[in-house]
Amino acid sequence: MSTDIQGISGISDASALDQSTTQTFGGQDLDQSAFMNLLTTQMQNQDPLDPMANEEFIAQLATFSSLEQLMNLNSIAQTMTLGISSLNNAAMVDLVGMDIVAAGDEFHYSGEGDQELMYDAEGAGSATLNVYDEDGKVVFTESFGIEEGEGSYTWDGKGTDGGTLPEGDYTFSVTATDTNGDEVEVAELIHGVVDEMDFSTGTPQPSINGVAIDLADLIRLSTQDSADEEGGEETT
């Protein structure tokens, strides 16, 4: 028994099989127009015996409306973030040339002249200063007396053997005890003029002679003229 299906060949119209004219939304964002087209198609092809309930229709509209609002809020937040970041970067440029004091123990020695090493002590006592090279080796040690508050030690750049140390990055530490032999808390400080501002990481980062400083470590800043007038306690 055979079935004649020749009549079905009439369907093979070129335009009917041309998929290039068929529009799909798989690769597009579901914007308001696409959502309404999808919803309209859904309504046109619903079962007449079981039509879409009003509650379901309203729920879909509410869901899309909420999603659209969230997307708009996200776009606004991104724009605001970029604006705030630009303003922040512009403001940070003003730090260049400012005299700052920050928490830290790293400094760059030029290989000549004196180097000011600052600290902040919670009490008076007898202190020991250690200077370390890039390998963590102690290259200079000196004992001296300190008073409560901020002070500084002027290091002449010479090592324990009396020779001038080469240019490079160094760190230092200050430890102290009071007259009873109890430990006195001492914080090392970085002091200098900001000569560079780096924006490559997305967060502005000032530096002094190539030594980067985190903004969170800044304690105070002033113009160079103000810093020269204030001076500070100095121990040699």
C-alpha positions as CSV (number, residue, x, y, z in Angstrom):
1,M,0.0,0.0,0.0
2,S,1.4,3.3,-1.0
3,T,0.5,6.9,-0.2
4,D,0.7,9.7,-2.7
5,I,2.4,12.7,-1.1
6,Q,3.0,14.7,-4.2
7,G,0.6,17.4,-3.1
8,I,2.8,18.3,-0.2
9,S,5.5,19.6,-2.6
10,G,3.5,22.8,-2.9
11,I,4.8,23.9,0.5
12,S,8.3,24.1,-0.7
13,D,8.0,27.8,-1.4
14,A,11.5,29.5,-1.4
15,S,10.4,32.2,0.9
16,A,8.9,29.8,3.4
17,L,12.2,27.9,3.7
18,D,14.4,30.9,3.6
19,Q,15.6,31.1,7.3
20,S,17.5,34.2,6.7
21,T,14.3,36.2,6.9
22,T,13.4,34.8,10.3
23,Q,14.1,37.2,13.1
24,T,15.3,35.7,16.4
25,F,16.1,37.3,19.7
26,G,18.5,34.7,21.1
27,G,21.5,37.0,20.6
28,Q,19.9,40.2,21.6
29,D,19.1,41.9,24.9
30,L,15.5,41.5,26.0
31,D,14.5,45.1,25.8
32,Q,11.0,46.5,26.0
33,S,10.2,46.0,22.3
34,A,11.4,42.4,22.3
35,F,9.5,41.6,25.5
36,M,6.2,43.0,24.1
37,N,6.7,41.1,20.9
38,L,7.2,37.9,22.9
39,L,4.2,38.6,25.1
40,T,2.0,39.4,22.0
41,T,3.1,36.2,20.3
42,Q,2.3,34.2,23.5
43,M,-1.2,35.7,23.6
44,Q,-1.9,35.0,20.0
45,N,-0.9,31.4,20.3
46,Q,-2.6,30.7,23.6
47,D,-5.1,27.8,23.9
48,P,-8.6,29.4,23.4
49,L,-10.0,26.8,25.8
50,D,-7.5,27.7,28.4
51,P,-6.5,31.4,27.9
52,M,-3.9,33.1,29.9
53,A,-5.2,34.4,33.2
54,N,-5.1,38.1,34.0
55,E,-3.0,37.5,37.1
56,E,-0.3,35.7,35.0
57,F,-0.3,38.5,32.4
58,I,0.1,41.2,35.1
59,A,2.8,39.2,36.9
60,Q,4.9,39.0,33.7
61,L,4.5,42.7,33.1
62,A,5.5,43.4,36.7
63,T,8.6,41.1,36.5
64,F,9.8,42.8,33.3
65,S,9.2,46.3,34.8
66,S,11.2,45.4,37.9
67,L,14.0,44.0,35.8
68,E,14.1,47.1,33.6
69,Q,14.2,49.4,36.6
70,L,17.1,47.4,38.1
71,M,19.0,47.6,34.8
72,N,18.5,51.4,34.8
73,L,19.7,51.7,38.4
74,N,22.8,49.7,37.6
75,S,23.5,51.9,34.6
76,I,23.1,55.1,36.8
77,A,25.3,53.6,39.5
78,Q,28.1,52.8,37.0
79,T,27.9,56.4,35.6
80,M,28.1,57.8,39.1
81,T,31.0,55.6,40.0
82,L,33.0,56.7,37.0
83,G,32.2,60.3,37.8
84,I,33.3,60.0,41.5
85,S,36.5,58.1,40.4
86,S,37.3,60.9,38.0
87,L,36.8,63.6,40.6
88,N,38.8,61.6,43.1
89,N,41.7,61.2,40.7
90,A,41.7,64.9,39.9
91,A,41.8,65.8,43.6
92,M,44.6,63.3,44.3
93,V,46.8,65.1,41.7
94,D,47.0,68.0,44.2
95,L,49.0,65.8,46.6
96,V,52.0,66.1,44.3
97,G,54.4,68.6,45.9
98,M,52.7,68.2,49.4
99,D,54.7,67.4,52.5
100,I,53.2,64.3,54.1
101,V,53.6,62.1,57.2
102,A,52.4,58.6,56.9
103,A,52.7,55.3,58.7
104,G,55.5,53.2,57.3
105,D,59.1,52.1,57.7
106,E,60.5,52.1,54.1
107,F,62.5,54.9,52.6
108,H,64.9,55.5,49.6
109,Y,68.4,56.7,50.4
110,S,70.1,58.7,47.7
111,G,73.6,57.5,48.6
112,E,74.7,60.9,49.9
113,G,73.7,63.4,52.7
114,D,71.5,62.8,55.7
115,Q,68.2,61.0,56.0
116,E,65.5,61.9,58.4
117,L,63.9,58.9,60.1
118,M,60.7,59.8,62.0
119,Y,58.8,57.9,64.7
120,D,55.9,58.4,67.2
121,A,56.5,57.1,70.7
122,E,53.8,56.5,73.3
123,G,56.2,57.4,76.1
124,A,59.8,58.4,77.0
125,G,62.6,56.0,77.3
126,S,65.7,54.5,75.8
127,A,65.5,53.6,72.1
128,T,67.4,51.6,69.6
129,L,67.4,52.4,65.9
130,N,68.1,49.7,63.3
131,V,68.5,50.3,59.6
132,Y,68.1,47.3,57.2
133,D,69.1,46.9,53.6
134,E,66.9,45.4,50.9
135,D,67.9,41.9,52.0
136,G,66.8,42.6,55.6
137,K,70.4,42.8,56.9
138,V,71.1,45.2,59.7
139,V,73.5,47.8,58.3
140,F,73.3,50.4,61.1
141,T,72.4,50.4,64.8
142,E,72.3,53.3,67.3
143,S,70.9,53.8,70.8
144,F,69.5,57.2,71.9
145,G,66.9,58.7,74.2
146,I,63.4,59.6,73.1
147,E,60.5,61.6,74.4
148,E,56.8,61.0,74.2
149,G,55.2,62.0,70.8
150,E,56.7,62.5,67.4
151,G,60.4,62.8,66.9
152,S,63.1,62.0,64.4
153,Y,66.6,60.7,64.1
154,T,69.0,62.1,61.5
155,W,70.9,59.3,60.0
156,D,74.1,60.3,58.1
157,G,73.8,57.4,55.7
158,K,76.8,55.5,57.1
159,G,76.8,51.8,58.1
160,T,78.2,50.2,61.2
161,D,81.7,50.2,59.6
162,G,81.6,53.9,59.1
163,G,81.4,53.8,55.3
164,T,78.6,55.5,53.4
165,L,76.0,53.1,52.2
166,P,75.0,53.0,48.5
167,E,71.8,54.3,47.0
168,G,68.8,52.0,47.5
169,D,65.7,51.2,49.4
170,Y,66.0,50.6,53.1
171,T,63.7,50.0,56.1
172,F,64.1,51.0,59.7
173,S,62.8,50.1,63.1
174,V,62.7,51.9,66.5
175,T,62.3,49.9,69.7
176,A,62.2,51.4,73.2
177,T,61.8,50.7,76.9
178,D,61.0,53.1,79.8
179,T,62.9,53.6,83.0
180,N,61.2,50.4,84.4
181,G,62.4,48.3,81.5
182,D,58.8,48.0,80.1
183,E,58.3,48.2,76.4
184,V,57.3,51.6,74.9
185,E,55.2,51.4,71.8
186,V,56.9,53.2,68.9
187,A,55.5,53.6,65.4
188,E,57.8,54.3,62.4
189,L,56.7,57.1,60.2
190,I,57.5,58.2,56.6
191,H,58.1,61.9,56.0
192,G,58.8,63.6,52.7
193,V,57.4,65.4,49.7
194,V,55.1,63.5,47.2
195,D,56.9,63.5,43.9
196,E,54.6,61.1,41.9
197,M,51.0,59.9,41.8
198,D,50.3,56.5,40.2
199,F,46.8,55.7,38.8
200,S,47.7,52.4,37.1
201,T,46.0,50.2,39.7
202,G,42.7,52.1,39.7
203,T,43.5,53.5,43.1
204,P,45.6,56.7,43.4
205,Q,48.9,55.9,45.1
206,P,51.4,58.7,46.0
207,S,55.1,58.0,46.3
208,I,58.2,59.6,47.8
209,N,61.4,59.0,45.9
210,G,59.9,55.9,44.4
211,V,58.5,54.5,47.6
212,A,54.8,53.9,47.3
213,I,52.5,55.0,50.1
214,D,48.9,53.8,50.7
215,L,46.4,56.5,51.1
216,A,45.1,54.7,54.2
217,D,48.5,55.3,55.8
218,L,48.4,59.0,55.5
219,I,48.5,60.8,58.9
220,R,48.7,64.4,57.8
221,L,49.8,66.6,54.9
222,S,50.8,70.2,54.5
223,T,52.5,72.5,52.1
224,Q,56.3,72.5,52.1
225,D,56.4,76.1,53.5
226,S,54.2,75.0,56.5
227,A,56.3,71.9,57.1
228,D,59.5,74.0,57.2
229,E,57.9,76.4,59.7
230,E,56.7,73.6,62.0
231,G,60.0,71.7,62.1
232,G,60.1,68.9,64.7
233,E,62.0,67.3,67.4
234,E,65.3,66.0,66.1
235,T,67.7,63.5,67.6
236,T,71.2,62.9,66.3
